[in-house]
């Protein structure tokens, strides 16, 4: 079949190259073979990583976006492929991560017939994505893809979904891209900056809260140095623990699940909350109980890149729409004329005490294991996780020391951590990348160990195996206590060492705290993808919580 020299499929790839995309995560499908063929011509510029499940591919793309600040690109086929990938779109939406999902689509000529795997993607993804569209005019291909980049990157970052009708991909793709998309970014009005300075100068118990996405390392360093210099206690939002080094003397901890009660009390008693980038959603505000709207009307200065997030839940004293980094850089130059060093020291002491290992009943103490990670890994190591009670040990006892070293879903998506680790290691092959996964969590996307072996992506995964869906079991025991009430949460797991070895990866079993350092070292030195099977007790269901204790209440 004779095709135009520059088909819509090739214009899609041209636009990806123009915008610096160096990886595409996919599960191949016949509906977008033309795009895959075009990618074959740019192997020197874009690596195509074929995954074993669309959820894995979408999670990798989301993690790539979170780690690099560029939209993560995922390609899947129509129908089942797209719906499998929806989990990554949901995470990108909740986590404010730039991402573009390309979905193969039936031919335009067959639309509306209920054709094989036909889906209306505008309808299905309309509530999950910032923008869901379909290329209907091939000559506008570059226009649509460039708009996708701008939409994903501007304001509150997020995902875009583009459906690619199969017949359109072979048509003339129209004009070529001219230059990379440069996202528009809003800065703070100088008058607003002065108003912040004046209000901060009157504060007795201020608290800085940082969160969100799109931060530059320059900005996090500047705002961190400024807050440390004036003794302003700083907390980080849920699963944003890597925005600042946790070793800073004014670091107060993270406002997330299982929050330090002393940090919760500090936030409640603060007479000024300066929040930059954080949406102040359900988890950081402890189920919307941390403040009242009357309090925030007197105490909250809220800065966020998405205007729609300001006043969404909390009535602010002052608010501004601005890029997180530009806002931080502007505020880090002000001098409130006072400091709160004593409060900063007390807040950091509270954090250090809370993140010190605690006793457990079983042979494996997860708090000691996570503290050991912090002792032996370099500051630039990237640590990933999905969702489950196992993550509570990681978030509480592992101390991040560098920016962009945490990949974790604020969406609470199980199965996220392992694909995220593969994406991170593909971007930074010279850095340690460790995934901490629960047994139920890991097997959501564990088949991606085949992808790791195929592409030589040498990540280490620690599978924390307590034989139960831990989070659900904890709530089950709290609401319906008793062994006879346990239902649907017990797990029958494989021998994870043999599982890893079956794929050609390295595996090692670990059953005690004392054996963990040697097991971790062996995995890190394996020279291939590696798995540590860490067997723990379900009795130690969460830090300072046991099943026996839950039942006794």
Secondary structure, DSSP 8 states (H G I E B T S, - for coil): ----SSBHHHHHHHHHHHTT--EEEE---GGGHHHHHHHGGGTTT-EEEE-SSHHHHHHHHHHHHHHHSS-EEEEE-STHHHHHHHHHHHHHHHHT--EEEEEEE--GGGTTS--TT---HHHHHTTTSSEEEEE--GGGHHHHHHHHHHHHHSSS--EEEEEEETTGGGSB--S---S----------HHHHHHHHHHHHT-SSEEEEE--S---HHHHHHHHHHHHHHT--EEEETT-TTSS-TTSTTEEEEESTT--HHHHHHHHH-SEEEEES----TTTTTTTTS--HHHHHHHEEEEES-GGGTTSSS--SEEEE--HHHHHHHHTT---S---HHHHHHHHHHHHHHTS----SSS--HHHHHHHHHHHS-TT-EEEE-SSTHHHHHHHH----SSS-EEE-TT--TTHHHHHHHHHHHH-TTS-EEEEEEHHHHHHHGGGHHHHHHHT---EEEEEE-SB-HHHHHHHHHHS-SGGG--S-B-----HHHHHHHTT-EEEEE-SHHHHHHHHHHHHTSSS-EEEEEE--TTS-BTTB-HHHHHH-
